[in-house]
Amino acid sequence: MELENFLNLKPLYYDKIDYERFPKIYKKIESNFKLPKIIHIVGTNAKGSTGRALAHLLYVSGEKIGHYSSPHIIKFNERIWINGKDINDALLEKMHQKLQTILEKKDSEVLSYFEYTTLLAMLIFCEYCDFVVLEAGLGGEYDATNVFKKVLSIITPIGYDHQSFLGDTLEDIAKTKLRSINNDTLLAKQYEDIVYDLALQRVDKVKKNLYFAQSFLEDSFYKNLAQFIKKKRYPLFFYDNFSTAFSAFKLLGFDVDLKLLEGLKLFGRCQKIAPNVTIDVGHNPMAAVAILNHFRTKKVVLVYNSYNDKEYEKILCILKPIIKEVQIINIENEREVLKTNLEKVLDFYDINYSSYNKIERDNEYLVFGSFSVVEKFLECQ
């Protein structure tokens, strides 16, 4: 069966996850995977942009590099990036067929969408890459990506998200993510002090080193990076993400040079796709705060929708100071929040709203809410 049809048989979301299934299946086929050097990225926000920046730095330095991320916006191939571009259909299908010969049929069928595609990506990376930037899904300790031996862990900012799987408190969420650490670790700037304390406890327990991206490099580099961000008109939150990427780059033994960032492409991360249209795949309060700071001197038409398990009320409260109007876009997903519930929140905060129709030249637009919101918006253009 071809990959597209095969994946269509697997649900994208699960009410419960069997955390023992994937490690057991991987152990049976582990001999087929000659692993490259893996940099594991775990966190709530900034995994995608930090990971792609690091992958780009390694690529332009001449390394054979892969980057695994999720979810995708338009096409599955976006999840598997090799040496500067998304994987092509032919290679993807070839390696899917190879993986089918390695897995027992019952194991292939029982693996979740994310578990299977993680195995598929790693099989490809083993054959074509020397380094891999491996982005965890929603978890940490029990994430499918955590079965692979890595050379470095990167912890991006940790906040509230996926509470039904990770825990109701920030401490529970952080502990779940930080228990993925079994090796030297680079900690990005955090917004909650408890994460620093818990990270120190974890590296002390596993007897590994902890490095801080905020202070790992020379002071002059951070100053020059700030100037670079301003010159390129990047959102300010990229400063922390790029600081983390460059710190990891140096930890891996490479020389830091800001010029290496030239040509970096970040699809869907505060990306201006037209003079008056910005798209961003953020979907939680922490992402909303970053977007608020970026647009704080403007008023935007927010093209928005949300899944019913997301904190859309809190997100809209955060974004209210920059919202001129919310235009609700239908994402046609079973997890989509009921429109009446979303409208009640908008009424409560006295935010004008309507249904999304088309882009008007005289308005500044922000498309935000999830990968699905951005995907649907792009399909409409």
Stockholm file with secondary structure:
# STOCKHOLM 1.0

chainA/1-381         MELENFLNLKPLYYDKIDYERFPKIYKKIESNFKLPKIIHIVGTNAKGSTGRALAHLLYVSGEKIGHYSSPHIIKFNERIWINGKDINDALLEKMHQKLQTILEKKDSEVLSYFEYTTLLAMLIFCEYCDFVVLEAGLGGEYDATNVFKKVLSIITPIGYDHQSFLGDTLEDIAKTKLRSINNDTLLAKQYEDIVYDLALQRVDKVKKNLYFAQSFLEDSFYKNLAQFIKKKRYPLFFYDNFSTAFSAFKLLGFDVDLKLLEGLKLFGRCQKIAPNVTIDVGHNPMAAVAILNHFRTKKVVLVYNSYNDKEYEKILCILKPIIKEVQIINIENEREVLKTNLEKVLDFYDINYSSYNKIERDNEYLVFGSFSVVEKFLECQ
#=GR chainA/1-381 SS CCHHHHHHTSCSCCSSCCTTHHHHHHHHHGGGCCCCEEEEEESSSSHHHHHHHHHHHHHHTTCCEEEECCCCSSCGGGGEEETTEECCHHHHHHHHHHHHHHSCHHHHHHSCHHHHHHHHHHHHHHHHCSEEEEECCSCSTTCGGGGSCCSEEEECCCCSCCHHHHCSSHHHHHHHHHTTCCSCEEECCCSSHHHHHHHHHHHHHHTCCEEETTTSSCHHHHHHHHHHHHHHTCCTTHHHHHHHHHHHHHHTTCCCCGGGGTTCCCTTSSEEEETTEEEECCCSHHHHHHHHHHTTTCCEEEEECCBTTSCHHHHHHHHGGGEEEEEECCCCCTTBCCHHHHHHHHHHTTCCEEECCCCCTTSCEEEESCHHHHHHHHHHC
#=GC SS_cons         CCHHHHHHTSCSCCSSCCTTHHHHHHHHHGGGCCCCEEEEEESSSSHHHHHHHHHHHHHHTTCCEEEECCCCSSCGGGGEEETTEECCHHHHHHHHHHHHHHSCHHHHHHSCHHHHHHHHHHHHHHHHCSEEEEECCSCSTTCGGGGSCCSEEEECCCCSCCHHHHCSSHHHHHHHHHTTCCSCEEECCCSSHHHHHHHHHHHHHHTCCEEETTTSSCHHHHHHHHHHHHHHTCCTTHHHHHHHHHHHHHHTTCCCCGGGGTTCCCTTSSEEEETTEEEECCCSHHHHHHHHHHTTTCCEEEEECCBTTSCHHHHHHHHGGGEEEEEECCCCCTTBCCHHHHHHHHHHTTCCEEECCCCCTTSCEEEESCHHHHHHHHHHC
//
